[in-house]
Amino acid sequence: MTRPPRPFLERCPIATWLERLAAAGVLPNDSEETRLRKATLTLASAGTIVAGLIWAGMFAALGLGSAAMWPLFFSATITISLLLFLRLRNFALFRECYLALIPLTPFALQISLGGYANSGAVVVWSGLAPMGGLMFSSARASGVWYAAFVAILVAAAALDGTSAAQASEIGRAHV
C-alpha cells in the first residue's frame, strides 16, 4: 500500500524551520492570543533581520557607509533581542526592543541621508510602530507608539535643513 503524497509545505525544510522558529518562544501556559503574538513577532523579526541586511548591503554598494550602518544596527540588535527572547522567554523585552527600533531606525537613516527629500521620506516607515503596538501589545501601547511616531516626524522636520546641508554628494546622486 502506498501513502498519498504529502503537500509541498509539509516536505519543505524552510517551512518546517519557520514552524519551529514560530513555536520556539511559546510557553505551554500561553493563551492562544499570546501564542499568536509571540509567533507572529518572532517570524516578523526574522524577516526584518534579513530585510535590514539587504538594505544595508544596498547602501554599502552605493558607497553610503553611514546610511548602511543603521539597517545593519537594526538587524544586529533585533538578532540579539530575538536570541535573548528565545533563551529568557521575556516577550515584553523583545517586543519593546523591536517596537523601539521600528521608528528609530528610519529616523536615523533619514538624517544620515540628508533629510526628507534626499531619503525619500524614509521616516514614514516609523508609522509601523503604532501598528506593531496594536498587534503585539494593546490599544494603549499603540497610542504611545503613535505619539512617538508623531514626535519623530516633528523631529525629522526640525532637523531637515541641517541634515540636508550635511548630506554627502554621493547621497544626493543616488536618491
N, C-alpha and C positions, 0 to 999 in steps of 0.2 A: 504494500500500500504506500503510495507516495503522498507526501504532505503538500498542501497547496502552497504556492509561493507566498512568501511574506511581502508585505508592502515595502516599497523602497525605503521609507523613513525608518522602518524597523531594522533594516540592514545597513543603513548609512552610519558610519562611525562618527561623523560630525554631529548628527542628530543625537546619537547616544551620548556623546561627550557633553552636548548642550543640556540634555536632560539631567545628567549627573551634576553639572555645574549649577543648574537652576535649583536643584534639590539640596545642594551642599550646605546651605546656611539655614535650612528649615529645621525647626525643632519638632519633636513628636507632639508636644502640647500646644503648638501654634494653632490659632484659629485658621479657618480656610482663607479669610481675608488677609491675615498676616502672612500666610504661606504664599499667597499670590503676590503680595507686595515685595516680599523678600526675593522670590524667584524672578519677578519682573525687573527689579532694580539690579540684581546680580547679572542677568543677561544684558540689560541696557548698559551696564558698566563695562562688560566685556566688549560690547560693540563700540562704545565710545573710546575705549582704550585703543582699539585698532584704528578707529577714525582719527584720533588725535595723533597717532604715529604717522598715518598717511598725510595728514595736514602738515605736520612738522616737516616731513620729508619734502613735500611740495615747496614749502617756504625755503628750506635749505637749498633745494635745487635751483631756486630763483636767486640765491645769494642773500636771502633775508634771514640771516642767523638770529638776530634779536627777535624777530617775529616767530621763528621756528621754536624758540625757547619756550614760549607759552603753551602751545599744544603738547609739547614734549613734557613739560612740567605737569600739565593736566593728566596725561597718560600715566606718568610715573606715580603721581600722588594717588590717582584712582586705583592703580595696581596695588600699591601698598595698603590702601584702605580696604580693598577687596580681600586681600590676603589676611589682613587683621580681622575682618569680619568673619571669614571662614574659620579662622583659628579661635577667636574670642567669642564669636556669636553676638557681638554688640551691634545690633542693627541700627540703633539710634545714632551711634557714632558714624557708621558707614553712610547712612542716609544724609546726615547733616554735612559731612565732608563732601559728598557728591553734589548736594544741592548748593553748597557754598562755591564750589568750583565752577558750576554752570554759569553764574553771572560774572564771576571774577575773571575767568579766562578770556572771554570775548572782550571784556573791558580792557584788560591789559594788552591784548593783541591789537585792539583798535588804536590805543595810544601809541604802541610801538610802530604801527604802520603809518601814523600821521593823521589820525582823526577820521571823521565820518566819511568824507569824500575819498580819501586815499585808501581806506579799508573796506569800502563798500558797505559801510554801516554794520560791520560785523557784530557790534554790541547788541544789536536787536536779538541775536541768539540768546541773550541773557533772559529773554522772556520765557524760556523753557523752565526756569527755576520755579515760578509760581505754579506752573502745570505739574512739575515734579512734586512740589509740596502737596498739592491736592492728591496726586496719585499715590504717593508713598507715605503720606502723613495724614493731614487733616485740612479742613477748610480754613481753620485758624492759621495753621502753618503756611498755607498758600497765601493768605493775606500778608503775612510777614515777608514772604519772598516776593510778593508783588510790590510791597513798599521798597524793598531792596532794589528791585528792578527799576523802579521809577527813580530812586536815588542815583543809581548807576547811570541811567540815561542823562540825568541832570549833570552829574559829574563829568560825563563824557562830553557833553555840550560845552561845559565850562572850560574844559581842557582842550577843546578842539583847535582853537587858534594856536595855542602853544605847541601842541603835538604836530600840527600841520607844518609849522615853521621848522620843526626839527626833523621832519621826515627825510629819509635818505633819498637821493636821486634815483637809486635803483628801485626803491619802493614806488616812487611816482611812475616810473617807466613800466612797471608790471601791473599796476592796478587799472 
